[in-house]
């Protein structure tokens, strides 16, 4: 935040807000993300604190990409898309699941 922005939002330094998720009162400027351009307004900051926002996004990613063992490369504790890891899924999508290309790939690797 540059000096001019600090002067515009100076009146918000002592403003606290109660997080809508955890219910804890926290500093508006230090503990909430900016969500709009006009930083001089209280409504330019989110109603969920940074900690709760990060936790919510982590949980969403855990549900979207659960950890487990990949059926192709056999790596453990990797993010899975269905039963395979993201790297193997990326490789399969690159070749559009072309069986002939995959067979040629396996034959090449077995040499």
Backbone as ProteinMPNN parsed JSONL, in Angstrom:
{"seq_chain_A": "XXXXXXXXXXXXXXXXXXXXXXXXXXXXXXXXXXXXXXXXXXXXXXXXXXXXXXXXXXXXXXXXXXXXXXXXXXXXXXXXXXXXXXXXXXXXXXXXXXXXXXXXXXXXXXX", "coords_chain_A": {"N_chain_A": [[0.852, -1.167, 0.0], [0.724, 2.126, -0.93], [1.782, 5.479, 0.119], [-0.234, 7.442, -0.323], [-2.553, 5.873, -0.493], [-2.583, 4.915, 2.095], [-3.143, 7.257, 3.506], [-5.742, 7.753, 2.605], [-7.113, 5.581, 3.675], [-6.732, 5.857, 6.367], [-8.584, 6.375, 8.42], [-9.632, 3.888, 8.874], [-7.91, 2.402, 10.377], [-8.326, 1.803, 13.098], [-10.615, 0.342, 13.056], [-12.601, -2.457, 13.67], [-13.812, -5.702, 12.738], [-16.269, -8.256, 12.87], [-15.751, -11.549, 12.084], [-17.651, -13.351, 9.731], [-17.608, -16.081, 9.682], [-15.984, -17.346, 11.759], [-16.611, -15.74, 13.926], [-14.961, -14.087, 15.406], [-13.646, -11.015, 16.558], [-11.699, -8.895, 14.628], [-8.948, -6.904, 13.306], [-9.746, -4.677, 10.737], [-8.095, -3.76, 8.562], [-5.764, -5.338, 8.763], [-6.557, -8.027, 8.918], [-8.425, -8.781, 6.974], [-9.27, -9.455, 3.583], [-8.884, -7.279, 0.742], [-11.524, -6.489, -1.378], [-12.623, -4.783, -3.159], [-11.948, -1.857, -5.19], [-11.983, 0.77, -4.055], [-10.465, 1.679, -1.345], [-11.026, 3.22, 0.846], [-13.466, 2.756, 1.973], [-15.396, 0.846, 4.337], [-16.788, -1.269, 3.309], [-15.232, -2.234, 1.315], [-13.74, -4.341, 2.036], [-13.538, -7.846, 2.74], [-16.024, -9.959, 4.387], [-15.246, -12.116, 5.677], [-12.611, -13.373, 7.553], [-9.018, -13.476, 6.855], [-7.818, -15.882, 7.692], [-9.99, -17.715, 7.898], [-10.849, -17.644, 5.254], [-8.632, -18.747, 3.883], [-8.651, -21.325, 5.061], [-11.147, -22.261, 4.171], [-10.748, -22.37, 1.383], [-8.65, -24.226, 1.225], [-9.968, -26.525, 2.191], [-11.903, -26.838, 0.217], [-10.259, -27.441, -1.978], [-9.197, -29.851, -1.045], [-11.425, -31.478, -1.167], [-11.95, -31.388, -3.886], [-9.602, -32.363, -5.085], [-8.694, -35.088, -3.796], [-6.261, -36.665, -1.613], [-4.191, -39.476, -2.356], [-3.265, -42.736, -3.692], [-1.815, -43.03, -6.853], [-3.084, -44.779, -9.642], [-1.613, -45.278, -11.911], [1.165, -44.299, -11.885], [1.787, -45.03, -9.326], [2.49, -43.383, -7.197], [2.268, -42.146, -3.864], [0.164, -40.227, -1.624], [-0.579, -38.091, -3.337], [-2.28, -35.525, -5.216], [-5.352, -36.442, -6.466], [-7.152, -37.012, -9.515], [-10.013, -38.397, -10.205], [-8.932, -41.63, -10.211], [-6.284, -41.257, -10.698], [-3.161, -39.416, -10.594], [-2.578, -35.838, -10.875], [-0.483, -35.3, -12.674], [-0.288, -37.635, -14.291], [-2.858, -37.593, -15.343], [-2.717, -35.236, -16.811], [-0.847, -36.004, -18.737], [-2.293, -38.064, -20.031], [-4.443, -36.606, -21.067], [-3.083, -35.03, -22.848], [-2.498, -36.7, -24.949], [-4.989, -37.425, -25.665], [-6.162, -39.852, -24.886], [-5.424, -41.788, -26.762], [-5.121, -44.987, -27.751], [-3.341, -46.373, -29.444], [-1.14, -44.637, -29.552], [-0.411, -44.729, -26.878], [0.332, -47.44, -26.652], [2.552, -47.497, -28.361], [4.169, -45.797, -26.913], [4.617, -47.308, -24.575], [5.933, -49.514, -25.718], [8.266, -48.225, -26.636], [9.398, -47.416, -24.204], [9.945, -49.878, -23.091], [12.116, -50.827, -24.461]], "CA_chain_A": [[0.0, 0.0, 0.0], [1.57, 3.323, -0.981], [1.493, 6.498, 1.125], [-1.534, 8.076, -0.593], [-3.603, 4.927, -0.113], [-2.612, 4.889, 3.554], [-3.847, 8.454, 3.97], [-7.171, 7.589, 2.317], [-7.709, 4.566, 4.536], [-6.265, 6.101, 7.726], [-9.701, 6.298, 9.364], [-9.992, 2.487, 9.074], [-6.879, 1.723, 11.165], [-8.84, 1.327, 14.386], [-11.904, -0.311, 12.839], [-12.613, -3.917, 13.776], [-14.964, -6.36, 12.127], [-16.481, -9.621, 13.334], [-15.747, -12.493, 10.956], [-18.945, -14.027, 9.598], [-17.416, -17.524, 9.797], [-15.506, -17.766, 13.082], [-17.215, -14.888, 14.941], [-13.939, -13.392, 16.177], [-13.437, -9.612, 16.183], [-10.327, -8.698, 14.157], [-8.654, -5.634, 12.66], [-10.221, -4.639, 9.348], [-7.007, -3.616, 7.584], [-4.753, -6.384, 8.872], [-7.066, -9.396, 8.91], [-9.439, -9.019, 5.951], [-8.816, -9.206, 2.207], [-9.53, -6.212, -0.018], [-12.301, -7.088, -2.459], [-13.017, -3.729, -4.083], [-10.869, -0.901, -5.432], [-12.033, 1.944, -3.18], [-10.02, 1.196, -0.043], [-11.429, 4.116, 1.929], [-14.761, 2.318, 2.496], [-15.384, -0.418, 5.08], [-17.375, -2.319, 2.469], [-14.238, -2.69, 0.333], [-13.052, -5.48, 2.627], [-14.411, -9.014, 2.851], [-16.672, -10.173, 5.678], [-14.65, -13.336, 6.208], [-11.207, -13.062, 7.829], [-8.044, -14.15, 6.001], [-7.62, -17.253, 8.169], [-11.156, -18.516, 7.502], [-10.847, -17.732, 3.794], [-7.619, -19.74, 3.505], [-9.12, -22.648, 5.479], [-12.247, -22.653, 3.286], [-10.196, -22.714, 0.073], [-7.919, -25.489, 1.394], [-10.947, -27.606, 2.302], [-12.503, -27.0, -1.115], [-9.272, -28.14, -2.807], [-9.092, -31.231, -0.561], [-12.58, -32.216, -1.687], [-11.847, -31.463, -5.345], [-8.467, -33.231, -5.393], [-8.304, -35.817, -2.584], [-4.949, -37.296, -1.634], [-4.237, -40.933, -2.433], [-2.246, -43.414, -4.496], [-2.123, -43.017, -8.278], [-3.177, -46.116, -10.227], [-0.666, -45.428, -13.014], [2.574, -44.153, -11.477], [1.868, -45.616, -7.984], [2.928, -42.425, -6.173], [1.312, -42.01, -2.77], [-0.082, -38.873, -1.104], [-0.643, -37.115, -4.415], [-3.625, -35.048, -5.519], [-5.941, -37.336, -7.471], [-8.292, -36.696, -10.358], [-10.572, -39.753, -10.22], [-8.003, -42.554, -9.564], [-4.911, -41.0, -11.131], [-2.649, -38.119, -10.144], [-2.733, -34.744, -11.833], [0.528, -35.412, -13.719], [-0.699, -38.694, -15.226], [-4.054, -37.101, -16.021], [-2.252, -34.255, -17.8], [-0.234, -36.778, -19.809], [-3.356, -38.737, -20.785], [-5.199, -35.601, -21.817], [-2.226, -34.525, -23.919], [-2.611, -37.627, -26.079], [-6.423, -37.666, -25.893], [-6.466, -41.262, -24.626], [-5.192, -42.55, -27.977], [-4.571, -46.27, -27.336], [-2.183, -46.695, -30.279], [-0.025, -43.816, -29.093], [0.006, -45.266, -25.586], [1.038, -48.707, -26.902], [3.864, -47.133, -28.898], [4.922, -45.23, -25.797], [5.039, -48.433, -23.74], [6.957, -50.269, -26.475], [9.473, -47.423, -26.625], [9.981, -47.468, -22.866], [10.405, -51.242, -22.762], [13.357, -51.133, -25.203]], "C_chain_A": [[0.902, 1.236, 0.0], [1.053, 4.385, -0.003], [0.125, 7.148, 0.928], [-2.686, 7.157, -0.211], [-3.715, 4.839, 1.4], [-3.36, 6.098, 4.106], [-5.347, 8.324, 3.746], [-7.834, 6.614, 3.284], [-7.311, 4.72, 6.002], [-7.384, 5.938, 8.749], [-10.119, 4.855, 9.651], [-8.998, 1.733, 9.957], [-7.41, 1.134, 12.463], [-10.185, 0.615, 14.252], [-11.719, -1.82, 12.925], [-13.864, -4.446, 13.1], [-15.047, -7.771, 12.689], [-16.579, -10.517, 12.102], [-17.067, -13.243, 10.916], [-18.823, -15.535, 9.772], [-17.045, -17.947, 11.214], [-16.071, -16.925, 14.221], [-16.232, -14.119, 15.795], [-13.776, -11.973, 15.634], [-11.968, -9.408, 15.843], [-10.2, -7.349, 13.471], [-9.041, -5.681, 11.184], [-9.072, -4.627, 8.35], [-6.031, -4.79, 7.613], [-5.298, -7.776, 8.6], [-8.139, -9.703, 7.876], [-8.886, -8.673, 4.576], [-9.589, -8.043, 1.591], [-10.267, -6.866, -1.183], [-12.815, -6.058, -3.462], [-11.902, -2.703, -4.171], [-10.841, 0.266, -4.453], [-11.716, 1.518, -1.75], [-10.443, 2.079, 1.121], [-12.766, 3.714, 2.55], [-14.624, 0.998, 3.25], [-15.898, -1.565, 4.221], [-16.418, -2.828, 1.395], [-13.462, -3.9, 0.83], [-14.038, -6.624, 2.826], [-15.022, -9.118, 4.241], [-16.196, -11.463, 6.325], [-13.161, -13.065, 6.39], [-10.283, -13.895, 6.939], [-7.854, -15.609, 6.399], [-8.767, -18.161, 7.724], [-11.224, -18.678, 5.988], [-9.85, -18.775, 3.324], [-8.071, -21.148, 3.857], [-10.233, -23.159, 4.56], [-11.723, -23.101, 1.923], [-9.409, -24.017, 0.143], [-8.878, -26.67, 1.453], [-11.607, -27.891, 0.959], [-11.556, -27.771, -2.034], [-9.102, -29.588, -2.369], [-10.244, -32.075, -1.089], [-12.462, -32.407, -3.193], [-10.746, -32.431, -5.765], [-8.037, -33.969, -4.128], [-6.919, -36.439, -2.741], [-5.109, -38.813, -1.682], [-3.106, -41.479, -3.274], [-2.704, -43.464, -5.951], [-2.099, -44.44, -8.819], [-2.155, -46.341, -11.332], [0.773, -45.383, -12.524], [2.833, -44.684, -10.073], [2.438, -44.682, -6.928], [1.84, -42.319, -5.115], [1.245, -40.557, -2.32], [0.003, -37.806, -2.191], [-2.085, -36.686, -4.612], [-4.183, -35.87, -6.669], [-7.074, -36.68, -8.228], [-8.851, -38.061, -10.716], [-9.567, -40.673, -9.522], [-6.55, -42.303, -9.928], [-4.477, -39.599, -10.701], [-2.78, -37.075, -11.255], [-1.716, -34.836, -12.968], [0.152, -36.475, -14.753], [-1.941, -38.272, -16.007], [-3.685, -36.099, -17.11], [-1.637, -34.966, -19.001], [-1.3, -37.461, -20.679], [-4.159, -37.752, -21.62], [-4.4, -35.039, -22.985], [-2.354, -35.4, -25.167], [-4.041, -38.074, -26.332], [-6.798, -39.137, -25.786], [-6.335, -42.127, -25.88], [-4.452, -43.838, -27.613], [-3.324, -46.618, -28.154], [-0.951, -45.897, -29.855], [0.501, -44.332, -27.755], [0.783, -46.572, -25.757], [2.441, -48.424, -27.435], [4.76, -46.562, -27.795], [5.462, -46.342, -24.898], [6.117, -49.258, -24.433], [8.28, -49.527, -26.49], [10.176, -47.528, -25.269], [10.528, -48.852, -22.521], [11.67, -51.629, -23.498], [14.581, -50.941, -24.361]], "O_chain_A": [[1.766, 1.36, 0.868], [0.009, 4.204, 0.624], [-0.597, 7.381, 1.898], [-3.689, 7.615, 0.336], [-4.816, 4.702, 1.934], [-4.124, 5.975, 5.064], [-6.14, 8.734, 4.593], [-8.989, 6.804, 3.667], [-7.529, 3.806, 6.797], [-7.149, 5.415, 9.838], [-10.887, 4.619, 10.584], [-9.208, 0.558, 10.258], [-6.972, 0.06, 12.877], [-10.824, 0.32, 15.262], [-10.8, -2.384, 12.331], [-14.845, -3.726, 12.916], [-14.026, -8.405, 12.954], [-17.382, -10.274, 11.201], [-17.549, -13.716, 11.945], [-19.83, -16.209, 9.989], [-17.705, -18.803, 11.804], [-16.019, -17.35, 15.375], [-16.621, -13.548, 16.814], [-13.768, -11.752, 14.423], [-11.09, -9.704, 16.653], [-11.196, -6.727, 13.102], [-8.695, -6.625, 10.474], [-9.075, -5.402, 7.393], [-5.524, -5.188, 6.565], [-4.567, -8.63, 8.096], [-8.713, -10.791, 7.901], [-8.128, -7.715, 4.424], [-10.771, -7.841, 1.869], [-9.702, -7.698, -1.892], [-13.377, -6.42, -4.496], [-11.008, -2.678, -3.324], [-9.76, 0.707, -4.06], [-12.596, 1.051, -1.027], [-10.234, 1.71, 2.277], [-13.159, 4.285, 3.567], [-13.837, 0.134, 2.862], [-15.48, -2.709, 4.396], [-16.754, -3.748, 0.648], [-12.613, -4.427, 0.111], [-15.227, -6.399, 3.053], [-14.582, -8.437, 5.168], [-16.681, -11.855, 7.386], [-12.511, -12.574, 5.467], [-10.704, -14.889, 6.347], [-7.741, -16.477, 5.534], [-8.528, -19.261, 7.227], [-11.615, -19.735, 5.493], [-10.17, -19.598, 2.467], [-7.904, -22.07, 3.06], [-10.264, -24.339, 4.212], [-12.195, -24.094, 1.37], [-9.485, -24.833, -0.776], [-8.628, -27.704, 0.833], [-11.843, -29.047, 0.608], [-11.989, -28.649, -2.781], [-8.886, -30.466, -3.205], [-10.063, -33.247, -1.419], [-12.828, -33.458, -3.72], [-10.93, -33.226, -6.687], [-7.109, -33.529, -3.449], [-6.465, -36.703, -3.853], [-6.052, -39.364, -1.114], [-2.12, -40.792, -3.542], [-3.823, -43.88, -6.25], [-1.201, -45.217, -8.495], [-1.857, -47.488, -11.663], [1.525, -46.336, -12.729], [3.99, -44.782, -9.662], [2.835, -45.144, -5.858], [0.65, -42.391, -5.42], [2.144, -39.762, -2.596], [0.59, -36.745, -1.984], [-3.009, -37.4, -4.222], [-3.558, -35.98, -7.723], [-7.851, -35.902, -7.674], [-8.218, -38.808, -11.461], [-9.359, -40.512, -8.32], [-5.672, -43.057, -9.51], [-5.305, -38.717, -10.475], [-3.056, -37.398, -12.411], [-2.035, -34.492, -14.106], [0.264, -36.238, -15.956], [-2.058, -38.563, -17.198], [-4.264, -36.109, -18.197], [-1.874, -34.581, -20.146], [-1.217, -37.437, -21.907], [-4.512, -38.046, -22.762], [-4.972, -34.622, -23.992], [-2.322, -34.904, -26.294], [-4.283, -38.99, -27.118], [-7.663, -39.613, -26.522], [-7.07, -43.103, -26.034], [-3.29, -43.792, -27.212], [-2.346, -47.113, -27.594], [0.155, -46.436, -29.808], [1.711, -44.368, -27.527], [1.787, -46.785, -25.078], [3.408, -49.05, -27.001], [5.963, -46.822, -27.761], [6.629, -46.317, -24.507], [7.101, -49.655, -23.808], [9.33, -50.157, -26.365], [11.392, -47.707, -25.2], [11.473, -48.972, -21.741], [12.255, -52.668, -23.192], [15.697, -51.155, -24.836]]}, "name": "protein", "num_of_chains": 1, "seq": "XXXXXXXXXXXXXXXXXXXXXXXXXXXXXXXXXXXXXXXXXXXXXXXXXXXXXXXXXXXXXXXXXXXXXXXXXXXXXXXXXXXXXXXXXXXXXXXXXXXXXXXXXXXXXXX"}
